[in-house]
Amino acid sequence: MVERSKVKITVLKKTDTKQIFGDTPPTGQSIDACSRFEMGQEFVVGEDGGMPDGFCHWAWNDLYKVVTTLRFGGNFPWMKEKGTSVSCCTDGLRPVIFEIRRIA
């Protein structure tokens, strides 16, 4: 059986429409950064691979493939440190950037 690891997801940065589009967002008005996450907030994905409590379903859908790769011992060749990755959710108006790290 393949060994499974825990993975830690850390919120690195939150952005808003003003940071991305300046004074002319495509929505016609500025939208605040995502309220679901806080900078530095950490979540642990257990050996079962389930979405952590309180995590955004949309962001989880975006990060799941990276989390799964790291859980099963995979690495990304473009990352200097093995067992790590940086990804973001696909909210193009106010994305959140995450560090994903194998911890066990």
Wavefront OBJ file of the C-alpha trace (Angstrom):
o trace
v 0.000 0.000 0.000
v 1.207 3.525 -0.787
v 2.207 5.633 2.194
v 0.124 8.753 2.713
v 1.367 11.966 4.280
v -0.343 14.876 5.970
v -0.185 18.208 4.171
v -0.290 21.726 5.612
v -1.918 24.572 3.672
v -0.910 28.098 4.709
v -2.501 31.321 3.477
v 0.347 33.432 2.053
v -1.515 36.370 0.528
v -4.992 37.712 -0.126
v -5.669 40.164 -2.929
v -8.537 42.438 -3.869
v -9.724 43.990 -7.124
v -7.847 47.257 -6.491
v -4.505 45.401 -6.230
v -5.159 43.586 -9.504
v -7.041 46.140 -11.632
v -6.298 49.497 -9.997
v -9.200 51.920 -10.227
v -10.965 50.163 -13.117
v -12.139 46.712 -12.005
v -14.230 44.799 -14.535
v -17.089 44.659 -12.045
v -17.366 48.445 -12.059
v -16.656 48.590 -8.332
v -13.917 47.397 -6.003
v -14.380 44.102 -4.199
v -12.628 43.411 -0.905
v -10.227 40.503 -0.469
v -11.717 37.094 0.344
v -13.242 37.070 3.819
v -12.994 33.277 4.217
v -9.258 33.253 4.966
v -6.806 35.217 7.109
v -3.122 35.792 6.330
v -0.995 33.089 7.977
v -3.985 30.841 8.624
v -3.061 27.149 8.512
v -5.046 24.041 7.655
v -3.909 20.416 7.908
v -5.098 17.778 5.463
v -5.102 14.436 7.269
v -4.063 11.081 5.894
v -7.637 10.556 4.672
v -7.196 13.473 2.232
v -10.446 15.177 3.173
v -11.028 18.905 2.944
v -10.120 20.615 6.245
v -12.948 22.074 8.322
v -13.665 25.693 7.442
v -11.858 25.555 4.101
v -13.499 27.124 1.046
v -14.983 24.506 -1.307
v -13.974 26.503 -4.380
v -10.358 26.864 -3.232
v -10.254 23.189 -2.256
v -11.307 22.213 -5.758
v -8.402 24.270 -7.127
v -5.792 22.902 -4.683
v -6.911 19.278 -4.504
v -4.615 17.962 -7.270
v -1.558 19.578 -5.660
v -2.532 18.320 -2.200
v -3.020 14.798 -3.562
v 0.348 14.825 -5.348
v 2.140 15.842 -2.156
v 0.150 13.431 0.043
v 1.326 10.491 -2.056
v 4.999 11.507 -2.082
v 5.123 13.429 -5.343
v 7.161 16.563 -5.938
v 7.097 19.416 -8.414
v 10.316 19.858 -10.427
v 10.021 23.663 -10.531
v 10.073 23.882 -6.721
v 13.520 24.095 -5.115
v 12.275 22.428 -1.913
v 10.793 18.953 -2.313
v 7.362 18.387 -0.826
v 6.195 21.966 -1.393
v 4.138 23.980 -3.830
v 2.514 27.395 -4.145
v -0.947 27.659 -5.689
v -3.934 29.962 -5.665
v -7.664 29.706 -6.024
v -9.134 30.639 -9.379
v -11.115 33.634 -8.133
v -9.810 36.081 -10.718
v -11.154 39.113 -8.886
v -9.689 38.395 -5.437
v -7.481 35.296 -5.444
v -5.879 33.821 -2.348
v -2.348 32.407 -2.611
v -1.431 29.317 -0.587
v 1.723 27.439 0.332
v 1.160 23.684 0.364
v 3.686 21.550 2.244
v 4.022 17.824 3.011
v 4.496 17.498 6.788
v 4.477 13.799 7.603
l 1 2 3 4 5 6 7 8 9 10 11 12 13 14 15 16 17 18 19 20 21 22 23 24 25 26 27 28 29 30 31 32 33 34 35 36 37 38 39 40 41 42 43 44 45 46 47 48 49 50 51 52 53 54 55 56 57 58 59 60 61 62 63 64 65 66 67 68 69 70 71 72 73 74 75 76 77 78 79 80 81 82 83 84 85 86 87 88 89 90 91 92 93 94 95 96 97 98 99 100 101 102 103 104
